[in-house]
Amino acid sequence: MNERKCAGCGQLKNKDELIKVTRQKQPGSVVINHSSKIFGRSVYLCYNISCIEASFKKNRLQRALKASIPDDLKGKLLNEL
Ligand SMILES: [Zn+2]
């Protein structure tokens, strides 16, 4: 099954339609995972501003990844659009 849930809107979508954000096992940093070659706890987001914004509210991303979110991650995600 290739569907994943967006951490912003909660909709299920095909993995290809979502941005994958992964907490790398080492050194534990949170990165945008374009090729899915990085393994670790991951969340998915739709390619739209509202889902990205929503995922940063109430520390949703931080809680989902159980990691601190780098200050520049939101800007990087918005650059993906
Ligand atoms: Zn979404």
PDB file of the backbone (N, CA, C, O) and the ligand in Angstrom, with CONECT records:
HET     ZN  A 101       1
ATOM      1  N   MET A   1       0.837  -1.200   0.000  1.00  0.00           N
ATOM      2  CA  MET A   1       0.000   0.000   0.000  1.00  0.00           C
ATOM      3  C   MET A   1       0.861   1.234   0.000  1.00  0.00           C
ATOM      4  O   MET A   1       1.722   1.412   0.861  1.00  0.00           O
ATOM      5  N   ASN A   2       0.622   2.083  -0.972  1.00  0.00           N
ATOM      6  CA  ASN A   2       1.486   3.234  -1.159  1.00  0.00           C
ATOM      7  C   ASN A   2       0.874   4.522  -0.658  1.00  0.00           C
ATOM      8  O   ASN A   2       1.389   5.605  -0.932  1.00  0.00           O
ATOM      9  N   GLU A   3      -0.224   4.414   0.074  1.00  0.00           N
ATOM     10  CA  GLU A   3      -0.858   5.621   0.559  1.00  0.00           C
ATOM     11  C   GLU A   3      -0.342   5.984   1.941  1.00  0.00           C
ATOM     12  O   GLU A   3      -0.121   5.133   2.801  1.00  0.00           O
ATOM     13  N   ARG A   4      -0.160   7.275   2.112  1.00  0.00           N
ATOM     14  CA  ARG A   4       0.287   7.790   3.404  1.00  0.00           C
ATOM     15  C   ARG A   4      -0.613   8.948   3.800  1.00  0.00           C
ATOM     16  O   ARG A   4      -1.267   9.569   2.963  1.00  0.00           O
ATOM     17  N   LYS A   5      -0.630   9.220   5.088  1.00  0.00           N
ATOM     18  CA  LYS A   5      -1.496  10.265   5.608  1.00  0.00           C
ATOM     19  C   LYS A   5      -0.716  11.565   5.743  1.00  0.00           C
ATOM     20  O   LYS A   5       0.383  11.586   6.297  1.00  0.00           O
ATOM     21  N   CYS A   6      -1.287  12.637   5.239  1.00  0.00           N
ATOM     22  CA  CYS A   6      -0.684  13.960   5.398  1.00  0.00           C
ATOM     23  C   CYS A   6      -0.786  14.389   6.859  1.00  0.00           C
ATOM     24  O   CYS A   6      -1.839  14.261   7.482  1.00  0.00           O
ATOM     25  N   ALA A   7       0.323  14.902   7.396  1.00  0.00           N
ATOM     26  CA  ALA A   7       0.330  15.351   8.793  1.00  0.00           C
ATOM     27  C   ALA A   7      -0.379  16.692   8.955  1.00  0.00           C
ATOM     28  O   ALA A   7      -0.617  17.136  10.079  1.00  0.00           O
ATOM     29  N   GLY A   8      -0.719  17.340   7.840  1.00  0.00           N
ATOM     30  CA  GLY A   8      -1.432  18.608   7.915  1.00  0.00           C
ATOM     31  C   GLY A   8      -2.936  18.412   7.880  1.00  0.00           C
ATOM     32  O   GLY A   8      -3.640  18.772   8.824  1.00  0.00           O
ATOM     33  N   CYS A   9      -3.425  17.843   6.791  1.00  0.00           N
ATOM     34  CA  CYS A   9      -4.875  17.727   6.601  1.00  0.00           C
ATOM     35  C   CYS A   9      -5.423  16.351   6.963  1.00  0.00           C
ATOM     36  O   CYS A   9      -6.635  16.186   7.103  1.00  0.00           O
ATOM     37  N   GLY A  10      -4.559  15.378   7.113  1.00  0.00           N
ATOM     38  CA  GLY A  10      -5.019  14.052   7.507  1.00  0.00           C
ATOM     39  C   GLY A  10      -5.535  13.189   6.367  1.00  0.00           C
ATOM     40  O   GLY A  10      -5.977  12.063   6.596  1.00  0.00           O
ATOM     41  N   GLN A  11      -5.486  13.703   5.138  1.00  0.00           N
ATOM     42  CA  GLN A  11      -5.954  12.905   3.998  1.00  0.00           C
ATOM     43  C   GLN A  11      -4.931  11.854   3.599  1.00  0.00           C
ATOM     44  O   GLN A  11      -3.723  12.053   3.727  1.00  0.00           O
ATOM     45  N   LEU A  12      -5.443  10.736   3.116  1.00  0.00           N
ATOM     46  CA  LEU A  12      -4.570   9.713   2.561  1.00  0.00           C
ATOM     47  C   LEU A  12      -4.295  10.039   1.100  1.00  0.00           C
ATOM     48  O   LEU A  12      -5.208  10.336   0.330  1.00  0.00           O
ATOM     49  N   LYS A  13      -3.030   9.980   0.739  1.00  0.00           N
ATOM     50  CA  LYS A  13      -2.650  10.226  -0.654  1.00  0.00           C
ATOM     51  C   LYS A  13      -1.533   9.286  -1.028  1.00  0.00           C
ATOM     52  O   LYS A  13      -0.861   8.717  -0.168  1.00  0.00           O
ATOM     53  N   ASN A  14      -1.342   9.128  -2.329  1.00  0.00           N
ATOM     54  CA  ASN A  14      -0.212   8.335  -2.789  1.00  0.00           C
ATOM     55  C   ASN A  14       1.092   8.997  -2.337  1.00  0.00           C
ATOM     56  O   ASN A  14       1.221  10.221  -2.347  1.00  0.00           O
ATOM     57  N   LYS A  15       2.042   8.170  -1.947  1.00  0.00           N
ATOM     58  CA  LYS A  15       3.340   8.676  -1.478  1.00  0.00           C
ATOM     59  C   LYS A  15       3.958   9.687  -2.433  1.00  0.00           C
ATOM     60  O   LYS A  15       4.590  10.656  -2.014  1.00  0.00           O
ATOM     61  N   ASP A  16       3.758   9.435  -3.749  1.00  0.00           N
ATOM     62  CA  ASP A  16       4.360  10.321  -4.751  1.00  0.00           C
ATOM     63  C   ASP A  16       3.793  11.730  -4.701  1.00  0.00           C
ATOM     64  O   ASP A  16       4.406  12.667  -5.212  1.00  0.00           O
ATOM     65  N   GLU A  17       2.639  11.882  -4.097  1.00  0.00           N
ATOM     66  CA  GLU A  17       1.999  13.197  -4.041  1.00  0.00           C
ATOM     67  C   GLU A  17       2.281  13.916  -2.728  1.00  0.00           C
ATOM     68  O   GLU A  17       1.677  14.948  -2.433  1.00  0.00           O
ATOM     69  N   LEU A  18       3.186  13.374  -1.956  1.00  0.00           N
ATOM     70  CA  LEU A  18       3.452  13.936  -0.638  1.00  0.00           C
ATOM     71  C   LEU A  18       4.938  14.227  -0.454  1.00  0.00           C
ATOM     72  O   LEU A  18       5.792  13.556  -1.035  1.00  0.00           O
ATOM     73  N   ILE A  19       5.230  15.230   0.357  1.00  0.00           N
ATOM     74  CA  ILE A  19       6.615  15.515   0.745  1.00  0.00           C
ATOM     75  C   ILE A  19       6.918  14.650   1.956  1.00  0.00           C
ATOM     76  O   ILE A  19       6.147  14.635   2.916  1.00  0.00           O
ATOM     77  N   LYS A  20       8.010  13.944   1.924  1.00  0.00           N
ATOM     78  CA  LYS A  20       8.386  13.103   3.052  1.00  0.00           C
ATOM     79  C   LYS A  20       9.423  13.833   3.903  1.00  0.00           C
ATOM     80  O   LYS A  20      10.416  14.350   3.390  1.00  0.00           O
ATOM     81  N   VAL A  21       9.175  13.862   5.196  1.00  0.00           N
ATOM     82  CA  VAL A  21      10.112  14.487   6.132  1.00  0.00           C
ATOM     83  C   VAL A  21      10.533  13.406   7.116  1.00  0.00           C
ATOM     84  O   VAL A  21       9.696  12.759   7.746  1.00  0.00           O
ATOM     85  N   THR A  22      11.828  13.224   7.237  1.00  0.00           N
ATOM     86  CA  THR A  22      12.343  12.093   8.016  1.00  0.00           C
ATOM     87  C   THR A  22      13.316  12.554   9.084  1.00  0.00           C
ATOM     88  O   THR A  22      14.123  13.458   8.868  1.00  0.00           O
ATOM     89  N   ARG A  23      13.223  11.922  10.226  1.00  0.00           N
ATOM     90  CA  ARG A  23      14.239  12.109  11.257  1.00  0.00           C
ATOM     91  C   ARG A  23      15.285  11.020  11.046  1.00  0.00           C
ATOM     92  O   ARG A  23      15.018   9.832  11.228  1.00  0.00           O
ATOM     93  N   GLN A  24      16.463  11.446  10.663  1.00  0.00           N
ATOM     94  CA  GLN A  24      17.536  10.479  10.447  1.00  0.00           C
ATOM     95  C   GLN A  24      17.936   9.835  11.760  1.00  0.00           C
ATOM     96  O   GLN A  24      17.967  10.484  12.805  1.00  0.00           O
ATOM     97  N   LYS A  25      18.238   8.560  11.689  1.00  0.00           N
ATOM     98  CA  LYS A  25      18.665   7.880  12.916  1.00  0.00           C
ATOM     99  C   LYS A  25      19.946   8.503  13.458  1.00  0.00           C
ATOM    100  O   LYS A  25      20.078   8.748  14.657  1.00  0.00           O
ATOM    101  N   GLN A  26      20.857   8.747  12.578  1.00  0.00           N
ATOM    102  CA  GLN A  26      22.086   9.427  12.944  1.00  0.00           C
ATOM    103  C   GLN A  26      22.257  10.597  12.009  1.00  0.00           C
ATOM    104  O   GLN A  26      22.190  10.400  10.795  1.00  0.00           O
ATOM    105  N   PRO A  27      22.471  11.788  12.489  1.00  0.00           N
ATOM    106  CA  PRO A  27      22.599  12.201  13.893  1.00  0.00           C
ATOM    107  C   PRO A  27      21.278  12.629  14.522  1.00  0.00           C
ATOM    108  O   PRO A  27      21.284  13.362  15.511  1.00  0.00           O
ATOM    109  N   GLY A  28      20.175  12.201  13.989  1.00  0.00           N
ATOM    110  CA  GLY A  28      18.903  12.559  14.595  1.00  0.00           C
ATOM    111  C   GLY A  28      18.312  13.855  14.073  1.00  0.00           C
ATOM    112  O   GLY A  28      17.368  14.387  14.657  1.00  0.00           O
ATOM    113  N   SER A  29      18.858  14.370  12.978  1.00  0.00           N
ATOM    114  CA  SER A  29      18.335  15.616  12.434  1.00  0.00           C
ATOM    115  C   SER A  29      17.145  15.348  11.510  1.00  0.00           C
ATOM    116  O   SER A  29      16.990  14.256  10.962  1.00  0.00           O
ATOM    117  N   VAL A  30      16.323  16.367  11.358  1.00  0.00           N
ATOM    118  CA  VAL A  30      15.105  16.234  10.562  1.00  0.00           C
ATOM    119  C   VAL A  30      15.350  16.842   9.183  1.00  0.00           C
ATOM    120  O   VAL A  30      15.761  17.996   9.069  1.00  0.00           O
ATOM    121  N   VAL A  31      15.095  16.063   8.147  1.00  0.00           N
ATOM    122  CA  VAL A  31      15.406  16.500   6.786  1.00  0.00           C
ATOM    123  C   VAL A  31      14.251  16.169   5.841  1.00  0.00           C
ATOM    124  O   VAL A  31      13.415  15.313   6.128  1.00  0.00           O
ATOM    125  N   ILE A  32      14.230  16.874   4.706  1.00  0.00           N
ATOM    126  CA  ILE A  32      13.299  16.521   3.636  1.00  0.00           C
ATOM    127  C   ILE A  32      13.915  15.352   2.872  1.00  0.00           C
ATOM    128  O   ILE A  32      15.073  15.393   2.457  1.00  0.00           O
ATOM    129  N   ASN A  33      13.116  14.324   2.705  1.00  0.00           N
ATOM    130  CA  ASN A  33      13.626  13.034   2.224  1.00  0.00           C
ATOM    131  C   ASN A  33      13.122  12.784   0.804  1.00  0.00           C
ATOM    132  O   ASN A  33      12.152  12.056   0.593  1.00  0.00           O
ATOM    133  N   HIS A  34      13.793  13.398  -0.156  1.00  0.00           N
ATOM    134  CA  HIS A  34      13.298  13.338  -1.534  1.00  0.00           C
ATOM    135  C   HIS A  34      13.289  11.936  -2.104  1.00  0.00           C
ATOM    136  O   HIS A  34      12.313  11.520  -2.728  1.00  0.00           O
ATOM    137  N   SER A  35      14.336  11.230  -1.898  1.00  0.00           N
ATOM    138  CA  SER A  35      14.483   9.947  -2.584  1.00  0.00           C
ATOM    139  C   SER A  35      14.041   8.780  -1.721  1.00  0.00           C
ATOM    140  O   SER A  35      14.077   7.629  -2.157  1.00  0.00           O
ATOM    141  N   SER A  36      13.622   9.077  -0.487  1.00  0.00           N
ATOM    142  CA  SER A  36      13.278   8.013   0.468  1.00  0.00           C
ATOM    143  C   SER A  36      14.455   7.095   0.744  1.00  0.00           C
ATOM    144  O   SER A  36      14.276   5.948   1.154  1.00  0.00           O
ATOM    145  N   LYS A  37      15.656   7.604   0.519  1.00  0.00           N
ATOM    146  CA  LYS A  37      16.832   6.775   0.798  1.00  0.00           C
ATOM    147  C   LYS A  37      17.287   6.906   2.241  1.00  0.00           C
ATOM    148  O   LYS A  37      18.150   6.166   2.715  1.00  0.00           O
ATOM    149  N   ILE A  38      16.682   7.870   2.926  1.00  0.00           N
ATOM    150  CA  ILE A  38      17.036   8.061   4.328  1.00  0.00           C
ATOM    151  C   ILE A  38      16.021   7.308   5.171  1.00  0.00           C
ATOM    152  O   ILE A  38      14.813   7.451   4.981  1.00  0.00           O
ATOM    153  N   PHE A  39      16.510   6.516   6.091  1.00  0.00           N
ATOM    154  CA  PHE A  39      15.610   5.737   6.924  1.00  0.00           C
ATOM    155  C   PHE A  39      15.428   6.395   8.280  1.00  0.00           C
ATOM    156  O   PHE A  39      16.351   6.991   8.836  1.00  0.00           O
ATOM    157  N   GLY A  40      14.238   6.272   8.785  1.00  0.00           N
ATOM    158  CA  GLY A  40      13.950   6.817  10.098  1.00  0.00           C
ATOM    159  C   GLY A  40      12.474   7.136  10.193  1.00  0.00           C
ATOM    160  O   GLY A  40      11.718   6.946   9.240  1.00  0.00           O
ATOM    161  N   ARG A  41      12.077   7.620  11.345  1.00  0.00           N
ATOM    162  CA  ARG A  41      10.678   7.983  11.557  1.00  0.00           C
ATOM    163  C   ARG A  41      10.305   9.117  10.594  1.00  0.00           C
ATOM    164  O   ARG A  41      11.037  10.101  10.483  1.00  0.00           O
ATOM    165  N   SER A  42       9.190   8.982   9.912  1.00  0.00           N
ATOM    166  CA  SER A  42       8.849   9.948   8.867  1.00  0.00           C
ATOM    167  C   SER A  42       7.422  10.462   9.002  1.00  0.00           C
ATOM    168  O   SER A  42       6.545   9.804   9.562  1.00  0.00           O
ATOM    169  N   VAL A  43       7.226  11.660   8.468  1.00  0.00           N
ATOM    170  CA  VAL A  43       5.869  12.180   8.275  1.00  0.00           C
ATOM    171  C   VAL A  43       5.743  12.635   6.825  1.00  0.00           C
ATOM    172  O   VAL A  43       6.738  12.867   6.138  1.00  0.00           O
ATOM    173  N   TYR A  44       4.508  12.755   6.382  1.00  0.00           N
ATOM    174  CA  TYR A  44       4.229  13.144   5.007  1.00  0.00           C
ATOM    175  C   TYR A  44       3.360  14.388   5.000  1.00  0.00           C
ATOM    176  O   TYR A  44       2.522  14.591   5.879  1.00  0.00           O
ATOM    177  N   LEU A  45       3.583  15.224   3.979  1.00  0.00           N
ATOM    178  CA  LEU A  45       2.808  16.457   3.842  1.00  0.00           C
ATOM    179  C   LEU A  45       2.417  16.658   2.388  1.00  0.00           C
ATOM    180  O   LEU A  45       3.186  16.342   1.481  1.00  0.00           O
ATOM    181  N   CYS A  46       1.208  17.191   2.169  1.00  0.00           N
ATOM    182  CA  CYS A  46       0.798  17.570   0.820  1.00  0.00           C
ATOM    183  C   CYS A  46       1.661  18.732   0.333  1.00  0.00           C
ATOM    184  O   CYS A  46       2.234  19.480   1.126  1.00  0.00           O
ATOM    185  N   TYR A  47       1.736  18.861  -0.977  1.00  0.00           N
ATOM    186  CA  TYR A  47       2.436  19.992  -1.577  1.00  0.00           C
ATOM    187  C   TYR A  47       1.548  21.220  -1.566  1.00  0.00           C
ATOM    188  O   TYR A  47       1.203  21.738  -2.629  1.00  0.00           O
ATOM    189  N   ASN A  48       1.169  21.697  -0.389  1.00  0.00           N
ATOM    190  CA  ASN A  48       0.479  22.983  -0.350  1.00  0.00           C
ATOM    191  C   ASN A  48       0.741  23.707   0.964  1.00  0.00           C
ATOM    192  O   ASN A  48       1.055  23.100   1.988  1.00  0.00           O
ATOM    193  N   ILE A  49       0.600  25.027   0.894  1.00  0.00           N
ATOM    194  CA  ILE A  49       0.977  25.861   2.032  1.00  0.00           C
ATOM    195  C   ILE A  49       0.153  25.517   3.265  1.00  0.00           C
ATOM    196  O   ILE A  49       0.688  25.461   4.372  1.00  0.00           O
ATOM    197  N   SER A  50      -1.150  25.284   3.085  1.00  0.00           N
ATOM    198  CA  SER A  50      -1.988  25.101   4.269  1.00  0.00           C
ATOM    199  C   SER A  50      -1.585  23.853   5.050  1.00  0.00           C
ATOM    200  O   SER A  50      -1.624  23.855   6.280  1.00  0.00           O
ATOM    201  N   CYS A  51      -1.201  22.797   4.353  1.00  0.00           N
ATOM    202  CA  CYS A  51      -0.793  21.588   5.071  1.00  0.00           C
ATOM    203  C   CYS A  51       0.545  21.784   5.776  1.00  0.00           C
ATOM    204  O   CYS A  51       0.750  21.296   6.887  1.00  0.00           O
ATOM    205  N   ILE A  52       1.443  22.495   5.124  1.00  0.00           N
ATOM    206  CA  ILE A  52       2.736  22.775   5.762  1.00  0.00           C
ATOM    207  C   ILE A  52       2.531  23.649   6.995  1.00  0.00           C
ATOM    208  O   ILE A  52       3.080  23.371   8.061  1.00  0.00           O
ATOM    209  N   GLU A  53       1.742  24.700   6.844  1.00  0.00           N
ATOM    210  CA  GLU A  53       1.450  25.578   7.992  1.00  0.00           C
ATOM    211  C   GLU A  53       0.798  24.776   9.126  1.00  0.00           C
ATOM    212  O   GLU A  53       1.171  24.907  10.292  1.00  0.00           O
ATOM    213  N   ALA A  54      -0.174  23.952   8.762  1.00  0.00           N
ATOM    214  CA  ALA A  54      -0.901  23.193   9.790  1.00  0.00           C
ATOM    215  C   ALA A  54       0.026  22.259  10.549  1.00  0.00           C
ATOM    216  O   ALA A  54      -0.134  22.053  11.752  1.00  0.00           O
ATOM    217  N   SER A  55       0.997  21.695   9.839  1.00  0.00           N
ATOM    218  CA  SER A  55       1.874  20.727  10.493  1.00  0.00           C
ATOM    219  C   SER A  55       2.801  21.385  11.515  1.00  0.00           C
ATOM    220  O   SER A  55       3.327  20.719  12.407  1.00  0.00           O
ATOM    221  N   PHE A  56       2.996  22.702  11.374  1.00  0.00           N
ATOM    222  CA  PHE A  56       3.846  23.415  12.336  1.00  0.00           C
ATOM    223  C   PHE A  56       3.061  23.938  13.525  1.00  0.00           C
ATOM    224  O   PHE A  56       3.640  24.367  14.523  1.00  0.00           O
ATOM    225  N   LYS A  57       1.728  23.898  13.413  1.00  0.00           N
ATOM    226  CA  LYS A  57       0.919  24.377  14.531  1.00  0.00           C
ATOM    227  C   LYS A  57       0.885  23.333  15.626  1.00  0.00           C
ATOM    228  O   LYS A  57       0.924  22.131  15.362  1.00  0.00           O
ATOM    229  N   LYS A  58       0.811  23.806  16.859  1.00  0.00           N
ATOM    230  CA  LYS A  58       0.738  22.917  18.020  1.00  0.00           C
ATOM    231  C   LYS A  58       1.864  21.876  18.018  1.00  0.00           C
ATOM    232  O   LYS A  58       1.700  20.774  18.540  1.00  0.00           O
ATOM    233  N   ASN A  59       2.990  22.232  17.436  1.00  0.00           N
ATOM    234  CA  ASN A  59       4.152  21.327  17.421  1.00  0.00           C
ATOM    235  C   ASN A  59       3.840  19.942  16.861  1.00  0.00           C
ATOM    236  O   ASN A  59       4.407  18.938  17.294  1.00  0.00           O
ATOM    237  N   ARG A  60       2.933  19.908  15.896  1.00  0.00           N
ATOM    238  CA  ARG A  60       2.543  18.601  15.354  1.00  0.00           C
ATOM    239  C   ARG A  60       3.710  17.810  14.789  1.00  0.00           C
ATOM    240  O   ARG A  60       3.861  16.617  15.055  1.00  0.00           O
ATOM    241  N   LEU A  61       4.534  18.496  14.003  1.00  0.00           N
ATOM    242  CA  LEU A  61       5.665  17.796  13.399  1.00  0.00           C
ATOM    243  C   LEU A  61       6.624  17.284  14.464  1.00  0.00           C
ATOM    244  O   LEU A  61       7.111  16.154  14.416  1.00  0.00           O
ATOM    245  N   GLN A  62       6.871  18.159  15.419  1.00  0.00           N
ATOM    246  CA  GLN A  62       7.795  17.796  16.493  1.00  0.00           C
ATOM    247  C   GLN A  62       7.304  16.563  17.235  1.00  0.00           C
ATOM    248  O   GLN A  62       8.082  15.670  17.570  1.00  0.00           O
ATOM    249  N   ARG A  63       5.996  16.528  17.488  1.00  0.00           N
ATOM    250  CA  ARG A  63       5.448  15.389  18.219  1.00  0.00           C
ATOM    251  C   ARG A  63       5.449  14.134  17.360  1.00  0.00           C
ATOM    252  O   ARG A  63       5.729  13.038  17.845  1.00  0.00           O
ATOM    253  N   ALA A  64       5.132  14.306  16.072  1.00  0.00           N
ATOM    254  CA  ALA A  64       5.076  13.139  15.197  1.00  0.00           C
ATOM    255  C   ALA A  64       6.455  12.516  15.010  1.00  0.00           C
ATOM    256  O   ALA A  64       6.597  11.295  14.933  1.00  0.00           O
ATOM    257  N   LEU A  65       7.461  13.371  14.937  1.00  0.00           N
ATOM    258  CA  LEU A  65       8.816  12.865  14.683  1.00  0.00           C
ATOM    259  C   LEU A  65       9.586  12.610  15.976  1.00  0.00           C
ATOM    260  O   LEU A  65      10.662  12.013  15.957  1.00  0.00           O
ATOM    261  N   LYS A  66       9.037  13.060  17.082  1.00  0.00           N
ATOM    262  CA  LYS A  66       9.724  12.963  18.365  1.00  0.00           C
ATOM    263  C   LYS A  66      11.146  13.529  18.259  1.00  0.00           C
ATOM    264  O   LYS A  66      12.118  12.923  18.709  1.00  0.00           O
ATOM    265  N   ALA A  67      11.224  14.711  17.647  1.00  0.00           N
ATOM    266  CA  ALA A  67      12.523  15.357  17.459  1.00  0.00           C
ATOM    267  C   ALA A  67      12.311  16.850  17.386  1.00  0.00           C
ATOM    268  O   ALA A  67      11.212  17.307  17.072  1.00  0.00           O
ATOM    269  N   SER A  68      13.353  17.622  17.673  1.00  0.00           N
ATOM    270  CA  SER A  68      13.216  19.058  17.514  1.00  0.00           C
ATOM    271  C   SER A  68      13.319  19.392  16.030  1.00  0.00           C
ATOM    272  O   SER A  68      14.084  18.780  15.285  1.00  0.00           O
ATOM    273  N   ILE A  69      12.530  20.378  15.625  1.00  0.00           N
ATOM    274  CA  ILE A  69      12.438  20.734  14.218  1.00  0.00           C
ATOM    275  C   ILE A  69      13.363  21.912  13.951  1.00  0.00           C
ATOM    276  O   ILE A  69      13.269  22.934  14.631  1.00  0.00           O
ATOM    277  N   PRO A  70      14.261  21.788  12.967  1.00  0.00           N
ATOM    278  CA  PRO A  70      15.174  22.899  12.683  1.00  0.00           C
ATOM    279  C   PRO A  70      14.404  24.139  12.231  1.00  0.00           C
ATOM    280  O   PRO A  70      13.370  24.046  11.570  1.00  0.00           O
ATOM    281  N   ASP A  71      14.946  25.321  12.615  1.00  0.00           N
ATOM    282  CA  ASP A  71      14.264  26.575  12.306  1.00  0.00           C
ATOM    283  C   ASP A  71      14.064  26.779  10.806  1.00  0.00           C
ATOM    284  O   ASP A  71      13.110  27.433  10.384  1.00  0.00           O
ATOM    285  N   ASP A  72      14.958  26.221  10.014  1.00  0.00           N
ATOM    286  CA  ASP A  72      14.873  26.483   8.573  1.00  0.00           C
ATOM    287  C   ASP A  72      14.009  25.472   7.827  1.00  0.00           C
ATOM    288  O   ASP A  72      13.860  25.565   6.609  1.00  0.00           O
ATOM    289  N   LEU A  73      13.439  24.508   8.544  1.00  0.00           N
ATOM    290  CA  LEU A  73      12.696  23.448   7.844  1.00  0.00           C
ATOM    291  C   LEU A  73      11.455  23.978   7.133  1.00  0.00           C
ATOM    292  O   LEU A  73      11.144  23.560   6.018  1.00  0.00           O
ATOM    293  N   LYS A  74      10.750  24.898   7.784  1.00  0.00           N
ATOM    294  CA  LYS A  74       9.525  25.404   7.166  1.00  0.00           C
ATOM    295  C   LYS A  74       9.833  26.107   5.850  1.00  0.00           C
ATOM    296  O   LYS A  74       9.135  25.920   4.853  1.00  0.00           O
ATOM    297  N   GLY A  75      10.881  26.915   5.860  1.00  0.00           N
ATOM    298  CA  GLY A  75      11.277  27.607   4.626  1.00  0.00           C
ATOM    299  C   GLY A  75      11.656  26.626   3.536  1.00  0.00           C
ATOM    300  O   GLY A  75      11.328  26.822   2.365  1.00  0.00           O
ATOM    301  N   LYS A  76      12.352  25.561   3.931  1.00  0.00           N
ATOM    302  CA  LYS A  76      12.744  24.547   2.949  1.00  0.00           C
ATOM    303  C   LYS A  76      11.522  23.845   2.374  1.00  0.00           C
ATOM    304  O   LYS A  76      11.455  23.571   1.176  1.00  0.00           O
ATOM    305  N   LEU A  77      10.563  23.558   3.236  1.00  0.00           N
ATOM    306  CA  LEU A  77       9.337  22.906   2.757  1.00  0.00           C
ATOM    307  C   LEU A  77       8.585  23.819   1.800  1.00  0.00           C
ATOM    308  O   LEU A  77       8.083  23.375   0.767  1.00  0.00           O
ATOM    309  N   LEU A  78       8.511  25.092   2.152  1.00  0.00           N
ATOM    310  CA  LEU A  78       7.780  26.029   1.282  1.00  0.00           C
ATOM    311  C   LEU A  78       8.494  26.176  -0.056  1.00  0.00           C
ATOM    312  O   LEU A  78       7.860  26.439  -1.078  1.00  0.00           O
ATOM    313  N   ASN A  79       9.809  26.007  -0.047  1.00  0.00           N
ATOM    314  CA  ASN A  79      10.567  26.053  -1.307  1.00  0.00           C
ATOM    315  C   ASN A  79      10.279  24.861  -2.205  1.00  0.00           C
ATOM    316  O   ASN A  79      10.556  24.900  -3.404  1.00  0.00           O
ATOM    317  N   GLU A  80       9.728  23.810  -1.630  1.00  0.00           N
ATOM    318  CA  GLU A  80       9.405  22.626  -2.419  1.00  0.00           C
ATOM    319  C   GLU A  80       8.173  22.845  -3.296  1.00  0.00           C
ATOM    320  O   GLU A  80       7.957  22.118  -4.266  1.00  0.00           O
ATOM    321  N   LEU A  81       7.383  23.831  -2.955  1.00  0.00           N
ATOM    322  CA  LEU A  81       6.102  24.004  -3.629  1.00  0.00           C
ATOM    323  C   LEU A  81       6.279  24.594  -5.029  1.00  0.00           C
ATOM    324  O   LEU A  81       5.296  24.806  -5.739  1.00  0.00           O
TER     325      LEU A  81
HETATM  326 ZN    ZN A 101      -2.481  17.650   3.419  1.00  0.00          ZN2+
END
